[in-house]
Amino acid sequence: MFVDNYTVETQYSCPLKCTVKRYRQDVDERPGFILIFAHGTGFHKEHWEVTIQRIFALDTLSLVREAWAVDAQTHGDAAALNEEAMKDPDFKYSVRDYAEACANVYKTYLANRIQKGKYRVILIGHSAGASSAALATSFLDHIPFAALVLIEPTIWPEELTGPEHDSPIVALAAQAIPQRRDHWKSREDARRYLVKRIPWNMWDPRILDIYVEHGLRPDTSNGGVRLKCPPRHEAYPFVNIQEAVFPIAELERVKGKLAVHLVYGEREEMISREKQEALQKVGKITSVTQIPDAGHLVVQEAPDLLGDAIWNIIRGVDRSVKL
C-alpha cells in the first residue's frame, strides 16, 4: 500500500491546518472511486487504516483507486501544527472546521481530476466526524460526492437535544474525558495501561497499536509521551452538544442529490435508538446497516466488519453510478 502525506488549510473559526494521508493500492490512474474518511473525536486519521486495508483486500477489481484520511485540526498530527492557536483562551472549534477540511481536500487535491469524469468520491465519517462529513457540502458550490456514509453519526433533530434524550454514556463521557490520563512514561507503559481498561480493551488489537503509535507524541517538557489531542479538545463535542443539530438542515438541502448511507453498531451506546430512528426520517436515506457485536466505537472494535459494510455500499454505488 502506497502512503503519501499532505496538508490543507481552513479558515472557518480561525486559520488552521489539517494533516492528511492518501492511501493507494497502486499508482495506476484508472477510473474508479476515491474515498475520504473523517474520524471521530479523540482519534486520528490512522484509525481508518485497518478498514482501508480491508476494503482494498476485498476490491479485487480495483474499483477504489484512493483513500484519503483527514485529521481534525485539534487531533493527531494536525494538533502540533495548530498548537499555538489551540493555546489561545478564546480558541473555539466547531464541527464546521472539520467539515471545511474535508471539503478542502476535495477542492485542493481532487477537483481537477473529478471534473474530467474519471473518478467518483464517497465521503465517510464516524461519530463527530460524520457530522462534519454531512456538513462538507455546505463549503462547496456544488455537490461532488456520489455518496455519504455516516457511521454512528452524532446527528439528531433539535427536539431530541437535552439530557432527557441522551444515553447514560454521554454524561459519563462528558465528565470523564476532560479528566482522563494523558501522560505515560513510554508508549509501552501507555499500552499496558490502556489494554486493561474500557473502552480500549474492547478494541481490535491492531487499532490499539495504531493509537499508541500515532495518537501519542513525545512530551518535551516532562519526558515520556502524551496524547496528541489534549483531553479538553477531545471533550468538545460533549460540551457543545448543540452542534449535533447543525447537519440536519444540510441533509435536507442535499436530499435526493446524493446517496446517504447510515451505519450503526448493534449495541445501543452513544446514539439512542430514538435518535437513530429520527435521523432515518431526515432527508432521503438510501440504506441503514448494523454491524454485529459492535457499539459506538465500531471503527475501533470491528474495523474488518466495517470494511465489509463500506465495500457493500461502494458496490451498490458502482451499480447505480456510471463511471
C-alpha positions as CSV (number, residue, x, y, z in Angstrom):
1,M,0.0,0.0,0.0
2,F,1.4,3.4,-1.0
3,V,1.0,6.2,1.5
4,D,1.5,10.0,0.9
5,N,1.3,12.9,3.3
6,Y,-0.4,16.2,2.6
7,T,-1.8,19.3,4.4
8,V,-4.8,21.5,3.8
9,E,-5.7,24.9,5.3
10,T,-9.0,26.0,6.7
11,Q,-10.5,29.4,7.8
12,Y,-13.9,28.8,9.4
13,S,-13.2,29.6,13.1
14,C,-9.6,30.9,12.5
15,P,-6.7,29.9,10.2
16,L,-5.8,26.3,10.9
17,K,-4.1,23.4,9.2
18,C,-5.0,19.8,8.7
19,T,-2.8,16.8,8.1
20,V,-4.0,14.2,5.5
21,K,-2.8,10.8,4.3
22,R,-3.5,9.3,0.9
23,Y,-3.6,5.5,0.6
24,R,-3.3,3.7,-2.8
25,Q,-3.2,0.1,-3.9
26,D,-1.1,1.1,-6.8
27,V,-0.2,4.2,-8.8
28,D,-2.4,3.4,-11.8
29,E,-4.6,6.3,-13.0
30,R,-7.5,4.1,-14.0
31,P,-11.1,5.4,-13.3
32,G,-12.7,4.4,-10.0
33,F,-13.8,5.6,-6.6
34,I,-11.9,7.9,-4.2
35,L,-12.8,7.7,-0.5
36,I,-12.4,10.5,2.0
37,F,-12.5,9.5,5.7
38,A,-13.2,11.7,8.8
39,H,-12.5,10.2,12.2
40,G,-14.4,10.5,15.5
41,T,-13.4,12.8,18.4
42,G,-10.4,11.6,20.4
43,F,-9.0,9.6,17.4
44,H,-6.9,10.4,14.3
45,K,-6.7,9.7,10.6
46,E,-4.6,6.5,11.1
47,H,-7.6,4.8,12.9
48,W,-9.0,4.2,9.4
49,E,-6.0,2.2,8.2
50,V,-7.3,-1.3,9.1
51,T,-10.7,-0.6,7.5
52,I,-9.0,0.8,4.4
53,Q,-6.8,-2.3,4.1
54,R,-9.9,-4.5,4.4
55,I,-11.6,-2.6,1.6
56,F,-8.5,-2.9,-0.6
57,A,-8.4,-6.6,0.1
58,L,-12.0,-7.1,-1.0
59,D,-11.6,-4.9,-4.0
60,T,-10.2,-7.4,-6.4
61,L,-11.3,-5.3,-9.4
62,S,-9.5,-2.2,-8.0
63,L,-12.7,-0.1,-8.1
64,V,-11.3,2.0,-5.2
65,R,-8.3,4.0,-6.5
66,E,-7.5,6.1,-3.5
67,A,-8.5,6.6,0.2
68,W,-7.8,9.9,1.9
69,A,-7.9,10.1,5.7
70,V,-8.1,13.6,7.3
71,D,-7.1,14.7,10.8
72,A,-9.4,17.1,12.6
73,Q,-7.5,20.3,13.3
74,T,-7.2,19.6,17.1
75,H,-6.3,15.9,16.7
76,G,-3.5,13.7,15.5
77,D,-0.6,15.3,13.7
78,A,-2.7,18.4,13.0
79,A,-2.7,19.3,16.7
80,A,1.0,20.1,16.6
81,L,0.5,22.4,13.6
82,N,-2.2,24.3,15.4
83,E,-0.7,24.2,18.9
84,E,-0.3,27.9,19.3
85,A,-3.9,28.6,18.1
86,M,-5.2,26.0,20.5
87,K,-3.5,27.6,23.5
88,D,-5.4,30.8,23.0
89,P,-8.1,31.0,25.8
90,D,-10.5,32.3,23.2
91,F,-9.9,29.5,20.8
92,K,-13.2,28.0,19.6
93,Y,-13.6,24.9,17.5
94,S,-16.6,23.6,15.6
95,V,-17.6,20.5,13.6
96,R,-17.8,23.0,10.7
97,D,-14.0,23.5,10.9
98,Y,-13.5,19.8,10.2
99,A,-16.2,19.9,7.5
100,E,-14.3,22.6,5.8
101,A,-11.2,20.5,5.9
102,C,-13.0,17.6,4.2
103,A,-14.3,20.0,1.5
104,N,-10.8,21.5,1.1
105,V,-9.2,18.1,0.5
106,Y,-11.6,17.8,-2.4
107,K,-11.0,21.3,-3.7
108,T,-7.2,21.2,-3.3
109,Y,-6.3,17.7,-4.4
110,L,-9.3,16.1,-6.2
111,A,-11.5,18.7,-8.0
112,N,-9.5,18.9,-11.3
113,R,-9.4,15.1,-11.6
114,I,-13.0,14.6,-10.7
115,Q,-14.1,17.2,-13.3
116,K,-12.5,15.1,-16.0
117,G,-15.0,12.4,-15.2
118,K,-12.5,9.7,-14.2
119,Y,-13.5,9.4,-10.5
120,R,-16.4,9.4,-8.1
121,V,-15.9,10.5,-4.5
122,I,-17.5,8.9,-1.4
123,L,-17.2,10.8,1.9
124,I,-17.2,8.7,5.0
125,G,-17.4,9.9,8.6
126,H,-17.6,8.4,12.1
127,S,-19.3,9.9,15.2
128,A,-18.5,13.7,15.3
129,G,-16.6,13.1,12.0
130,A,-19.9,12.0,10.5
131,S,-21.4,15.4,11.5
132,S,-18.6,17.1,9.7
133,A,-18.9,14.9,6.7
134,A,-22.6,15.8,6.4
135,L,-21.7,19.5,6.6
136,A,-18.9,19.3,4.0
137,T,-21.2,20.1,1.1
138,S,-22.0,23.5,2.7
139,F,-18.4,24.6,1.9
140,L,-18.7,23.7,-1.8
141,D,-20.5,25.4,-4.7
142,H,-21.8,22.1,-6.0
143,I,-22.2,18.5,-4.7
144,P,-19.3,16.5,-5.9
145,F,-19.9,13.4,-3.9
146,A,-21.6,10.2,-5.1
147,A,-22.5,9.2,-1.6
148,L,-22.1,10.0,2.1
149,V,-21.5,7.1,4.6
150,L,-22.3,8.3,8.1
151,I,-21.2,5.8,10.8
152,E,-22.7,6.1,14.3
153,P,-23.4,9.8,13.4
154,T,-23.8,12.3,16.3
155,I,-26.6,14.0,14.4
156,W,-30.2,14.4,15.6
157,P,-33.0,17.0,15.4
158,E,-33.5,19.9,17.7
159,E,-36.3,18.3,19.6
160,L,-34.0,15.5,20.8
161,T,-31.4,17.8,22.2
162,G,-31.3,17.6,26.0
163,P,-30.1,15.3,28.8
164,E,-33.5,13.5,28.9
165,H,-32.8,12.2,25.3
166,D,-29.1,11.3,26.0
167,S,-27.9,7.8,26.7
168,P,-26.2,7.5,30.1
169,I,-22.8,7.1,28.4
170,V,-23.0,10.7,27.1
171,A,-23.0,12.2,30.6
172,L,-20.3,9.8,31.7
173,A,-18.0,10.7,28.8
174,A,-18.6,14.4,29.3
175,Q,-17.3,14.1,32.9
176,A,-14.6,11.5,32.3
177,I,-12.8,12.7,29.2
178,P,-11.5,16.1,30.5
179,Q,-10.0,14.3,33.5
180,R,-8.6,11.3,31.7
181,R,-4.9,10.4,32.0
182,D,-2.9,11.9,29.1
183,H,0.8,11.2,30.0
184,W,2.8,8.0,30.3
185,K,6.5,7.1,30.8
186,S,6.6,5.4,27.4
187,R,4.5,4.0,24.6
188,E,4.9,0.6,26.2
189,D,3.6,2.0,29.5
190,A,0.7,3.6,27.8
191,R,-0.3,0.3,26.0
192,R,-0.1,-1.6,29.3
193,Y,-2.4,1.0,30.9
194,L,-4.9,1.1,28.0
195,V,-5.2,-2.6,27.3
196,K,-6.6,-3.2,30.8
197,R,-9.3,-0.5,30.7
198,I,-12.6,0.3,28.9
199,P,-13.0,1.2,26.1
200,W,-9.5,0.4,24.8
201,N,-9.7,-3.3,26.0
202,M,-12.6,-3.7,23.6
203,W,-10.7,-2.5,20.6
204,D,-9.2,-4.6,17.8
205,P,-5.5,-5.0,18.8
206,R,-4.4,-3.5,15.5
207,I,-6.3,-0.3,16.3
208,L,-4.8,-0.1,19.8
209,D,-1.3,-0.5,18.3
210,I,-2.2,2.4,15.8
211,Y,-3.5,4.5,18.7
212,V,-0.3,4.0,20.7
213,E,1.9,4.7,17.7
214,H,0.1,7.6,16.1
215,G,-2.0,9.0,19.0
216,L,0.9,9.9,21.3
217,R,3.8,12.3,21.0
218,P,7.0,12.9,23.0
219,D,6.5,15.2,25.9
220,T,9.4,17.6,25.6
221,S,8.6,19.3,29.0
222,N,8.1,16.3,31.3
223,G,9.6,13.4,29.4
224,G,7.7,10.3,28.3
225,V,4.8,10.6,26.0
226,R,1.4,12.3,26.0
227,L,-1.8,12.4,23.9
228,K,-1.5,14.4,20.7
229,C,-5.1,15.5,21.3
230,P,-5.5,17.3,24.7
231,P,-8.4,15.9,26.6
232,R,-10.2,19.2,26.8
233,H,-10.4,19.3,23.0
234,E,-11.4,15.6,22.9
235,A,-14.3,16.6,25.1
236,Y,-15.5,19.4,22.9
237,P,-18.5,17.5,21.2
238,F,-19.8,16.5,24.6
239,V,-19.7,20.1,25.9
240,N,-21.1,21.6,22.7
241,I,-23.8,19.0,22.1
242,Q,-25.9,21.6,20.2
243,E,-23.7,21.1,17.2
244,A,-25.3,17.7,16.6
245,V,-28.3,19.6,15.2
246,F,-26.3,21.6,12.6
247,P,-26.1,18.9,9.9
248,I,-29.9,18.3,9.8
249,A,-30.6,21.3,7.5
250,E,-27.8,20.4,5.2
251,L,-29.0,16.8,4.9
252,E,-32.4,18.2,4.0
253,R,-30.8,20.5,1.4
254,V,-29.0,17.7,-0.4
255,K,-31.9,15.4,-0.3
256,G,-32.1,13.3,-3.4
257,K,-28.9,14.8,-4.8
258,L,-26.6,12.1,-3.4
259,A,-27.0,8.8,-1.6
260,V,-26.8,8.9,2.2
261,H,-26.0,5.6,3.9
262,L,-26.2,5.1,7.7
263,V,-24.1,2.5,9.6
264,Y,-24.6,1.7,13.3
265,G,-23.1,-0.7,15.8
266,E,-25.5,-3.4,17.1
267,R,-25.1,-2.2,20.7
268,E,-27.0,0.9,21.6
269,E,-24.5,3.1,23.3
270,M,-23.8,6.7,22.5
271,I,-26.6,7.1,20.0
272,S,-30.0,6.1,21.3
273,R,-32.4,4.1,19.1
274,E,-34.7,7.2,19.4
275,K,-32.1,9.4,17.8
276,Q,-31.2,6.7,15.2
277,E,-34.8,6.4,14.1
278,A,-35.2,10.2,14.0
279,L,-32.2,10.6,11.7
280,Q,-33.6,8.0,9.3
281,K,-36.6,10.3,8.7
282,V,-34.3,13.2,7.7
283,G,-33.7,13.8,4.0
284,K,-33.6,10.7,1.9
285,I,-31.7,7.8,3.5
286,T,-30.5,5.2,1.0
287,S,-29.6,2.4,3.4
288,V,-29.2,1.5,7.1
289,T,-26.6,-1.1,8.1
290,Q,-26.0,-2.6,11.5
291,I,-22.6,-4.1,12.5
292,P,-22.9,-7.1,14.8
293,D,-21.2,-7.2,18.2
294,A,-20.1,-3.6,17.9
295,G,-21.1,-0.4,19.7
296,H,-20.5,3.3,19.0
297,L,-16.7,2.8,18.5
298,V,-17.3,0.4,15.6
299,V,-14.2,1.7,13.8
300,Q,-12.1,0.6,16.7
301,E,-14.0,-2.5,17.7
302,A,-14.9,-4.1,14.3
303,P,-12.7,-2.5,11.6
304,D,-12.9,-5.5,9.3
305,L,-16.7,-5.9,9.5
306,L,-17.0,-2.2,8.9
307,G,-14.8,-2.5,5.9
308,D,-17.2,-5.2,4.6
309,A,-20.1,-2.9,5.1
310,I,-18.5,0.0,3.4
311,W,-17.4,-2.3,0.5
312,N,-21.0,-3.4,0.0
313,I,-22.1,0.2,-0.1
314,I,-19.4,1.0,-2.7
315,R,-20.6,-1.9,-4.9
316,G,-24.1,-0.5,-4.7
317,V,-23.0,2.9,-5.7
318,D,-20.9,1.4,-8.5
319,R,-24.1,-0.3,-9.9
320,S,-26.0,3.0,-9.7
321,V,-23.4,5.4,-11.0
322,K,-21.9,5.1,-14.4
323,L,-18.1,5.7,-14.2
